Amino acid sequence: MTTRHAVISGASIAGLSAAWWLRHVGWDVTVLERAAAFRDGGQNVDVRGLAREVLDRMGLTDAVRAANTTETAAVIVDARGRVRAELPSDGPDGATAELEVLRGDLARILLDGLPDDVRFVFGTTVAEVEHGTTADDPVTVTTDAGQVLHADLLVVAEGVRSRTRDRLFAGDGEVDRRALGVTMAFGTIPSTPSDDDRWRWYNAVGGRQVHLRPDPYGTTRAILACTSDEALAGRDRGDTLAVLRARYAGAGWQTERVLDAFATSDDVYVDDLTQIRMPRWHRGRVCVIGDAAWCVTPMGGGGAALALTSGYVLAASLRPGRDVDTALDAFDAWMRPLVDRIQGIPKGIVHFAYPQSRIGLAGRAVADRILTSSLLRPLIARFTRVADSDRPLPPMPDHVGSTGR
Ligand SMILES: Cc1cc2nc3c(=O)[nH]c(=O)nc-3n(C[C@H](O)[C@H](O)[C@H](O)COP(=O)(O)OP(=O)(O)OC[C@H]3O[C@@H](n4cnc5c(N)ncnc54)[C@H](O)[C@@H]3O)c2cc1C
């Protein structure tokens, strides 16, 4: 049997999981990454639901546990930092998940767990994709550097703003982008003695939130999240920070500290939350996975868990003896219910989560206390149980063997 070859575009959680599992079942794998070097950045993500089992089957749970952010609980605070409510964090899928990790640490653990023979090309993107006319040459990928790669499958794992997806699918209206009207700026800031091991969440009028979370490196991870009708992702850094400073004027609590620190941090990541919906995640020998295919946004939660799970499900679907078209249909059918459940964010949730007026904020504070009361905690806990299913993971063909990098 000839070895099948996958080209994967994007070396983050989805791409690395696909690389790991496709190599595991015997595929030859080449990963293309636009960034000049491996990307270590990013803030908290969590491994929830089925992704815990995927990680376990990769033998990487202990490594992720060791990289834990050290966060122990999640609380809502007022302008003086007093705790007003505590979100349920008991169990593996609480507000602070059992496997809570920084995105860069998770990506690094996946990278280090890959066999040495997975090839990486950094600083490159897909320039052209041509479908072959024979079964022996199903897809030809030409990179922007002119490298020509013949493959049995191109996996597009380029994140929410994937250009290759847009080029290959958007022309037929198959990429539905839904802006949620929320912008988030994530960044690493110096710790102060007032920081502790809890995720502290502050709401201010005008649809503004400030979050401070511990990390394992003695720094603090901050998030500014606000309703916004102005797109900030991809804009000039100085410009973005100026908009945020104006937007957060008078917000209170530790806002000024975060804004001052973001001005000098080299690790600020800004995202205008956008859901991606596609009726099909594959065409011919091209398959889209992770945020590129179904971005659920931090508002839905579970994006990293879905990305991790999708690499497993893709490789399991492509089991030997099954043709690629049937396998990609099976992948689509298996992943869709998981994704749909998260993307169905209840109507009005943005309004509830980001109150604009003083009355709205007061109402939110009352709701927080009621919803986190011992009576309703189990109900609320269901919202953080995402990327999970009663279905077992599809069976994986036999292990072909791998050695860590
Ligand atoms: C640097 C970084 C920081 C992040 N920080 C956070 C965070 O703080 N909080 C949070 O909730 N989520 C964050 N995310 C997003 C989070 O990783 C994803 O929501 C989730 O893990 C799903 O991952 P993904 O692999 O599908 O997409 P992503 O993690 O977005 O990864 C996409 C990868 O594809 C690469 N890429 C993009 N375009 C191309 C192209 N044309 N050709 C080749 N490669 C390409 C990107 O450089 C990236 O490595 C971050 C992502 C990145 C890349």
The ligand as a Gaussian input file, in Angstrom:
#p B3LYP/6-31G(d) Opt

LIG

0 1
 C       -0.927000      33.336000      18.293000
 C       -2.327000      32.942000      18.707000
 C       -2.824000      33.391000      19.913000
 C       -4.108000      33.041000      20.326000
 N       -4.560000      33.499000      21.514000
 C       -5.777000      33.140000      21.954000
 C       -6.249000      33.574000      23.227000
 O       -5.568000      34.275000      23.926000
 N       -7.492000      33.193000      23.611000
 C       -8.291000      32.414000      22.833000
 O       -9.401000      32.073000      23.221000
 N       -7.872000      31.991000      21.618000
 C       -6.651000      32.341000      21.152000
 N       -6.227000      31.923000      19.920000
 C       -7.146000      31.151000      19.089000
 C       -7.200000      29.691000      19.522000
 O       -5.947000      29.091000      19.382000
 C       -8.222000      28.994000      18.640000
 O       -9.500000      29.578000      18.873000
 C       -8.416000      27.506000      18.881000
 O       -7.396000      26.920000      19.593000
 C       -8.591000      26.771000      17.537000
 O       -7.328000      26.687000      16.926000
 P       -7.057000      26.573000      15.362000
 O       -5.834000      25.736000      15.247000
 O       -8.270000      26.163000      14.614000
 O       -6.769000      28.076000      14.902000
 P       -5.642000      29.110000      15.356000
 O       -5.180000      28.832000      16.737000
 O       -6.164000      30.466000      15.070000
 O       -4.397000      28.786000      14.413000
 C       -4.322000      29.036000      13.035000
 C       -2.880000      28.847000      12.589000
 O       -2.820000      28.973000      11.176000
 C       -1.790000      29.900000      10.836000
 N       -2.209000      30.532000       9.575000
 C       -3.125000      31.499000       9.384000
 N       -3.265000      31.757000       8.089000
 C       -2.406000      30.945000       7.438000
 C       -2.107000      30.731000       6.065000
 N       -2.705000      31.428000       5.089000
 N       -1.195000      29.797000       5.757000
 C       -0.555000      29.061000       6.735000
 N       -0.793000      29.229000       8.047000
 C       -1.726000      30.150000       8.384000
 C       -1.739000      30.842000      12.017000
 O       -0.491000      31.520000      12.088000
 C       -1.926000      29.872000      13.180000
 O       -0.724000      29.258000      13.535000
 C       -4.934000      32.246000      19.471000
 C       -4.430000      31.788000      18.251000
 C       -3.145000      32.130000      17.856000
 C       -2.635000      31.616000      16.526000

